[in-house]
Amino acid sequence: MKYRTFGRLGWQVSEIGYGMWGMGGWTGSDEKESVTSLDRAVDLGCNFFDSALAYGDGRSDHLLGALVRRHSQRRIYTATKVPPLNKQWPSRRGVPVAEVFPPDHIERSLHQSLEHSGLDHFDLLQFHVWEDDWLDDDRWRRRVDDLRAQRLIGGIGISINRWEPWNGVRTVRSGAVDAVQVIYNVFDQAPEDELFVATGEMNVAVIARVPFDEGSLTGALKADSVWPQGDWRNTYFVPENLRATLDRVARLRRAVPEGVALPELALRFILSNPAVSTIIPGMRRPRHVESNLAASDAGPLSADLVEQLRAHRWDRTPTAWSH
């Protein structure tokens, strides 16, 4: 495992981190297997774990806290998120931050995550949705400063809405945040346009989420893919999206070099960009942990291959099913 500097916070974090949404909130998760997978990740050098209060109503935070205690001799960086008070994912234009992240809600949510996890602090506290206009009301910022002064958190970050990498640039340039979490993968290359320029200027860490485009870049998505009732993927991979995604994946496969698996290509494409501090694939099984973390050892793709993959950029705009 290789490590990168996490922006101005200076942490040395694993290039491949761990996204915990799947084991916290998706159907089909098995707690015993989740624990085994988390432990295997630590054994292989992973030290950045991304949770959220909303993942299984605190289940993910609980798993993270237990992981830290089992590996107390290792430096594990812990991240969680404050859910929007109005429970709207993504955030809506024009809704004031006072209705989404009022100061008391921020503090209350952090304490709930601390209670679920049994930890005395989180290294990174993130807002689970974001609007750049919220920068104009600094009450959330003052409360975050208070929490940092109490040593309940080490840094603050924002998680940018799907397919809106522009909707955080102003906040990054303000100096208000230490980290940005954004969708970035072979298809979603738009963060390179403005966001990564801003994070570079301000030395803000970048957490690349959804590296496999919600599963399509693993190669496992099929025309007849179905998920259990209540699984969010049933509402995301609607026929319109499923057909278009499968067509894109089929074209991409022709660019995959011999001997390289599609998921490996997806991760190594992201690792080829030095703007990225860490990637957080969701991993619920030990074999996925082992294969994904191995991408760090394989290293970035060649410049020629990265250039070829530019042709697979897919600029999308939020829709009713993309939430």
C-alpha positions as CSV (number, residue, x, y, z in Angstrom):
1,M,0.0,0.0,0.0
2,K,1.2,3.5,-0.9
3,Y,0.3,6.6,1.1
4,R,-0.5,10.2,0.2
5,T,-0.6,13.4,2.1
6,F,-4.2,14.4,3.1
7,G,-4.0,18.1,2.1
8,R,-3.1,20.7,4.7
9,L,-4.0,18.4,7.5
10,G,-0.8,16.5,6.7
11,W,-2.1,13.0,7.4
12,Q,-0.5,10.1,5.6
13,V,-3.5,8.2,4.3
14,S,-3.7,5.0,2.3
15,E,-4.3,5.6,-1.4
16,I,-7.1,3.1,-1.2
17,G,-9.4,3.9,1.7
18,Y,-12.6,2.2,2.7
19,G,-16.2,3.4,2.0
20,M,-18.6,2.0,4.6
21,W,-22.0,2.8,3.0
22,G,-22.5,-0.7,1.7
23,M,-22.0,-2.6,5.0
24,G,-24.0,0.1,6.8
25,G,-27.0,0.6,4.5
26,W,-27.2,-1.8,1.6
27,T,-29.2,-5.0,1.5
28,G,-27.3,-8.3,1.7
29,S,-24.6,-7.1,4.1
30,D,-23.4,-9.7,6.7
31,E,-21.9,-8.3,9.9
32,K,-19.4,-11.1,10.4
33,E,-18.2,-10.8,6.8
34,S,-18.1,-7.0,7.2
35,V,-15.8,-7.3,10.2
36,T,-13.6,-9.8,8.5
37,S,-13.3,-7.4,5.5
38,L,-12.5,-4.4,7.6
39,D,-9.8,-6.3,9.5
40,R,-8.3,-7.6,6.3
41,A,-8.1,-4.0,5.0
42,V,-6.2,-2.9,8.0
43,D,-3.8,-5.8,7.7
44,L,-3.1,-4.8,4.1
45,G,-2.3,-1.2,5.1
46,C,-5.6,0.6,4.7
47,N,-5.9,3.4,7.3
48,F,-8.7,5.7,6.1
49,F,-12.3,4.7,6.7
50,D,-15.3,6.7,5.6
51,S,-18.6,6.3,7.6
52,A,-21.7,8.4,8.1
53,L,-24.4,8.6,10.7
54,A,-27.0,7.8,8.0
55,Y,-25.3,4.5,7.0
56,G,-27.6,2.0,8.7
57,D,-28.7,4.6,11.3
58,G,-25.3,4.5,13.0
59,R,-24.4,0.9,12.2
60,S,-21.5,2.0,10.1
61,D,-20.2,4.3,12.9
62,H,-20.5,1.3,15.3
63,L,-18.4,-0.9,13.0
64,L,-15.8,1.8,12.6
65,G,-15.4,2.3,16.4
66,A,-15.0,-1.4,17.0
67,L,-12.4,-1.6,14.2
68,V,-10.3,1.2,15.9
69,R,-10.4,-0.7,19.2
70,R,-9.4,-4.0,17.7
71,H,-6.4,-2.3,16.0
72,S,-5.5,0.2,18.7
73,Q,-1.8,-0.2,17.8
74,R,-2.4,1.2,14.3
75,R,-3.1,4.8,13.3
76,I,-6.6,4.6,11.7
77,Y,-8.2,7.8,10.3
78,T,-11.9,8.0,11.0
79,A,-14.4,10.0,9.0
80,T,-18.1,10.4,9.5
81,K,-20.9,12.7,8.1
82,V,-23.6,14.9,9.4
83,P,-26.9,14.0,7.7
84,P,-29.1,16.8,6.4
85,L,-31.8,17.7,8.9
86,N,-34.4,17.8,6.2
87,K,-33.4,14.4,5.0
88,Q,-33.0,15.5,1.4
89,W,-30.3,13.8,-0.6
90,P,-29.0,15.6,-2.6
91,S,-29.6,19.1,-1.3
92,R,-32.0,21.4,-3.1
93,R,-31.3,24.8,-4.6
94,G,-32.5,27.7,-2.6
95,V,-33.0,25.9,0.7
96,P,-31.1,27.8,3.4
97,V,-28.4,26.0,5.4
98,A,-30.3,26.8,8.6
99,E,-32.9,24.2,7.5
100,V,-30.3,21.6,6.6
101,F,-27.3,22.1,8.9
102,P,-28.3,24.3,11.8
103,P,-25.6,24.5,14.4
104,D,-27.4,22.4,17.1
105,H,-28.1,19.7,14.6
106,I,-24.4,19.5,13.6
107,E,-23.3,19.1,17.2
108,R,-26.1,16.7,18.0
109,S,-25.3,14.5,15.0
110,L,-21.6,14.4,15.9
111,H,-22.4,13.2,19.4
112,Q,-24.7,10.6,18.1
113,S,-21.9,9.3,15.9
114,L,-19.5,9.4,18.8
115,E,-22.0,7.4,20.9
116,H,-22.6,4.8,18.2
117,S,-18.8,4.4,17.6
118,G,-17.6,4.6,21.2
119,L,-14.9,6.9,20.0
120,D,-13.9,10.2,21.7
121,H,-13.4,12.0,18.5
122,F,-13.5,11.7,14.7
123,D,-10.6,12.8,12.6
124,L,-12.9,14.2,9.9
125,L,-16.5,15.5,10.1
126,Q,-18.2,16.0,6.7
127,F,-21.4,17.6,5.6
128,H,-23.3,14.8,3.8
129,V,-24.7,17.2,1.1
130,W,-23.6,20.6,0.0
131,E,-24.5,23.9,-1.6
132,D,-21.9,26.6,-2.3
133,D,-24.4,29.3,-1.3
134,W,-24.3,28.0,2.3
135,L,-20.9,29.6,2.6
136,D,-22.8,33.0,3.1
137,D,-24.2,31.9,6.5
138,D,-21.2,31.3,8.8
139,R,-23.1,29.9,11.8
140,W,-22.3,26.3,10.7
141,R,-18.6,27.3,10.4
142,R,-18.5,28.8,13.9
143,R,-20.0,25.7,15.4
144,V,-17.5,23.5,13.6
145,D,-14.7,25.7,15.0
146,D,-16.1,25.1,18.5
147,L,-16.1,21.3,17.9
148,R,-12.6,21.4,16.7
149,A,-11.5,23.5,19.7
150,Q,-13.1,20.8,22.0
151,R,-10.9,18.3,20.1
152,L,-14.0,16.3,19.0
153,I,-13.0,16.6,15.4
154,G,-9.7,17.1,13.6
155,G,-10.9,18.5,10.3
156,I,-14.0,19.5,8.3
157,G,-15.1,18.4,4.9
158,I,-18.0,18.6,2.4
159,S,-19.5,15.8,0.3
160,I,-20.5,17.2,-3.0
161,N,-23.8,16.2,-4.7
162,R,-23.7,13.7,-7.5
163,W,-22.5,15.2,-10.8
164,E,-22.1,18.7,-9.4
165,P,-18.3,19.1,-8.9
166,W,-18.7,22.8,-9.5
167,N,-20.9,23.1,-6.4
168,G,-18.1,23.3,-3.9
169,V,-15.4,25.3,-5.7
170,R,-16.3,28.5,-4.0
171,T,-16.3,26.9,-0.6
172,V,-12.9,25.3,-1.2
173,R,-11.4,28.6,-2.3
174,S,-12.8,30.3,0.9
175,G,-10.5,28.2,3.1
176,A,-13.4,27.0,5.1
177,V,-12.9,23.2,4.6
178,D,-10.0,20.8,4.8
179,A,-11.4,18.1,2.5
180,V,-13.8,17.5,-0.4
181,Q,-15.5,14.2,-1.2
182,V,-16.6,14.0,-4.8
183,I,-17.6,11.4,-7.4
184,Y,-14.6,10.9,-9.7
185,N,-14.0,7.9,-12.0
186,V,-13.4,7.0,-15.6
187,F,-16.8,8.2,-16.6
188,D,-17.1,11.2,-14.2
189,Q,-14.0,13.2,-15.0
190,A,-15.6,16.7,-14.6
191,P,-13.9,17.4,-11.2
192,E,-10.7,17.9,-13.1
193,D,-12.1,21.1,-14.8
194,E,-12.4,23.4,-11.8
195,L,-12.6,21.5,-8.5
196,F,-9.2,19.9,-8.6
197,V,-7.6,23.3,-9.6
198,A,-9.2,24.8,-6.5
199,T,-8.2,22.0,-4.1
200,G,-4.6,22.3,-5.5
201,E,-4.5,26.0,-4.9
202,M,-5.8,25.6,-1.3
203,N,-4.1,22.4,-0.4
204,V,-7.5,20.7,0.3
205,A,-7.6,16.9,0.4
206,V,-9.7,15.1,-2.2
207,I,-11.6,11.9,-1.4
208,A,-12.7,10.2,-4.6
209,R,-16.0,8.3,-4.1
210,V,-18.0,6.0,-6.4
211,P,-14.8,4.8,-8.2
212,F,-16.8,2.0,-9.9
213,D,-19.8,4.1,-10.9
214,E,-22.1,2.4,-8.4
215,G,-20.9,-1.0,-9.7
216,S,-20.9,-0.6,-13.5
217,L,-17.1,-0.4,-13.6
218,T,-16.7,-3.7,-11.8
219,G,-18.1,-5.3,-14.9
220,A,-20.8,-7.1,-12.9
221,L,-23.7,-5.0,-14.1
222,K,-26.0,-6.9,-16.5
223,A,-29.1,-6.0,-18.5
224,D,-31.1,-8.3,-16.2
225,S,-29.5,-7.2,-12.9
226,V,-32.0,-7.0,-10.1
227,W,-31.7,-6.2,-6.4
228,P,-33.7,-7.0,-3.3
229,Q,-36.8,-4.9,-2.6
230,G,-35.8,-1.7,-0.9
231,D,-32.3,-1.6,-2.3
232,W,-31.5,1.9,-3.6
233,R,-30.0,0.5,-6.8
234,N,-33.4,-0.4,-8.1
235,T,-34.2,3.3,-8.3
236,Y,-30.8,4.3,-9.6
237,F,-30.4,1.8,-12.4
238,V,-33.7,2.5,-14.0
239,P,-34.0,1.3,-17.6
240,E,-32.9,4.6,-19.0
241,N,-29.7,4.6,-17.0
242,L,-29.1,0.9,-17.2
243,R,-29.1,0.8,-21.0
244,A,-26.9,3.9,-21.4
245,T,-24.4,2.6,-18.7
246,L,-24.1,-0.9,-20.2
247,D,-23.4,0.7,-23.6
248,R,-20.6,2.8,-22.1
249,V,-19.1,-0.1,-20.3
250,A,-19.1,-2.2,-23.5
251,R,-17.1,0.5,-25.3
252,L,-14.7,0.9,-22.4
253,R,-13.9,-2.8,-22.3
254,R,-12.2,-2.4,-25.6
255,A,-9.7,-0.1,-24.1
256,V,-8.8,-2.4,-21.2
257,P,-5.2,-3.8,-21.7
258,E,-4.8,-7.6,-21.7
259,G,-4.1,-8.9,-18.2
260,V,-5.8,-5.9,-16.5
261,A,-9.2,-6.4,-14.9
262,L,-11.8,-3.6,-15.4
263,P,-12.0,-2.8,-11.6
264,E,-8.3,-2.5,-11.5
265,L,-8.3,-0.1,-14.5
266,A,-11.0,2.0,-12.8
267,L,-8.9,2.4,-9.6
268,R,-5.6,3.0,-11.3
269,F,-7.1,5.7,-13.5
270,I,-8.0,7.6,-10.4
271,L,-4.6,6.9,-8.8
272,S,-3.0,8.4,-11.9
273,N,-4.3,11.9,-10.8
274,P,-2.1,13.3,-8.0
275,A,-4.9,15.6,-7.0
276,V,-6.6,12.7,-5.3
277,S,-5.7,11.9,-1.7
278,T,-7.5,8.7,-1.3
279,I,-10.2,6.5,-3.0
280,I,-13.0,5.0,-1.0
281,P,-14.5,2.0,-2.8
282,G,-17.2,0.1,-1.0
283,M,-16.1,-3.4,0.0
284,R,-18.1,-6.0,1.8
285,R,-16.1,-9.1,1.1
286,P,-12.5,-10.0,1.8
287,R,-11.8,-10.9,-1.8
288,H,-12.9,-7.4,-2.9
289,V,-10.6,-5.8,-0.2
290,E,-7.6,-7.8,-1.5
291,S,-8.2,-7.0,-5.2
292,N,-9.0,-3.3,-4.7
293,L,-6.1,-2.6,-2.3
294,A,-3.7,-4.3,-4.8
295,A,-4.4,-1.5,-7.2
296,S,-2.1,0.7,-5.1
297,D,0.8,-1.7,-5.6
298,A,0.1,-1.8,-9.3
299,G,0.4,2.0,-9.4
300,P,-0.9,4.6,-11.9
301,L,-1.7,3.9,-15.5
302,S,0.6,5.0,-18.3
303,A,0.1,8.5,-19.6
304,D,-0.9,7.1,-23.0
305,L,-3.6,4.9,-21.5
306,V,-4.9,7.7,-19.3
307,E,-5.2,9.8,-22.5
308,Q,-7.1,7.1,-24.3
309,L,-9.5,6.9,-21.3
310,R,-10.3,10.6,-21.7
311,A,-12.6,9.6,-24.6
312,H,-14.8,7.8,-22.1
313,R,-15.7,10.9,-20.2
314,W,-19.5,11.0,-19.6
315,D,-20.9,14.4,-18.5
316,R,-24.2,13.9,-16.8
317,T,-26.7,16.1,-15.0
318,P,-28.8,15.2,-12.0
319,T,-32.2,13.7,-12.7
320,A,-35.1,12.4,-10.7
321,W,-33.5,8.9,-10.5
322,S,-29.9,10.0,-9.8
323,H,-30.4,11.0,-6.1
